Amino acid sequence: MEDTTSFQPATAIVTGSDSGIGRATAVALAKAGLDVGVTWHTDQQGAEATAEEIRSLGRKAVVRRLDTTEVREAAAAIDELAKELGSVDVYVNNAGTGDGTKFIDLDLDTWMQTLNTNLNGAFVCLQAAARHMVKQGRGGRIVAVTSVHELQPRVGAAAYDASKHGLGGLIKTMALELAEHGITANNVAPGEIATPMTGQTDEDPTQADRPGVPLGRPGDAREVAAVIAFLASPASSYVTGATWAVDGGMLQMGPQAGSHITGHDWRSV
């Protein structure tokens, strides 16, 4: 049984790190002293900007294109990054998409696009990273960025919900199977975060009013990255198979939660 307490990471791969949570995570890991592999799907310029920020912190950055819908080819990008970095000690599965189509109207192509991006492509990349960690023999940290919809469904998100539920379950099974190798696996489940995926690239989340969130605002990508950085660190040595909600308390609202809430009346008894 490998010892998770002796883990000392030097390298990381963060998928979908051309913007948003992925970029914030890549930078946070570089600040922690790691060299980082950066991937992009459509925004090469964004990925290069992330890489430049990493290099400005004195760390190595390597950039590759990754399309997780190309399920049988996707793992090759992870292998290439691991080779160029010299290892992969931390792997953050962040690449993902949504479609916003109701179940009854959902066509098979859209379903497969979302499932391939968020789950099937994630599987092959996670497996590639885990195989490198096992071969290296010094432990590792795997973190998947899921969503609060790993835990609670949302109307109009049938494929997204299914993919995030599946990814969450996959990571928990990986935690059981990889523990003997000193590798931990955890999920981070963001709520509404001000990122390009939510159309809030330039919005200051501290100035936005969200009555349906107990903390009253969207999250900042750096707030999610801080939790991921902890889970990627030696300090998280006894944490595995868990899902960490980073949602401003939204999940605790239960059936009251939702972006449809426009007032703060719920705060009063």
Secondary structure as UniProt FT lines:
FT   HELIX           4..6
FT   STRAND          11..14
FT   TURN            15..18
FT   HELIX           20..31
FT   TURN            32..33
FT   STRAND          35..40
FT   HELIX           44..56
FT   TURN            57..58
FT   STRAND          61..65
FT   TURN            68..69
FT   TURN            71..74
FT   HELIX           75..85
FT   STRAND          90..93
FT   HELIX           103..105
FT   HELIX           108..115
FT   HELIX           116..120
FT   HELIX           121..136
FT   STRAND          140..145
FT   HELIX           148..150
FT   TURN            155..156
FT   HELIX           158..178
FT   HELIX           179..181
FT   STRAND          183..190
FT   HELIX           196..198
FT   TURN            201..202
FT   HELIX           205..207
FT   TURN            211..212
FT   TURN            214..215
FT   HELIX           221..231
FT   HELIX           234..236
FT   TURN            237..238
FT   STRAND          243..246
FT   TURN            248..249
FT   HELIX           250..256
FT   TURN            259..260
FT   HELIX           265..267
//
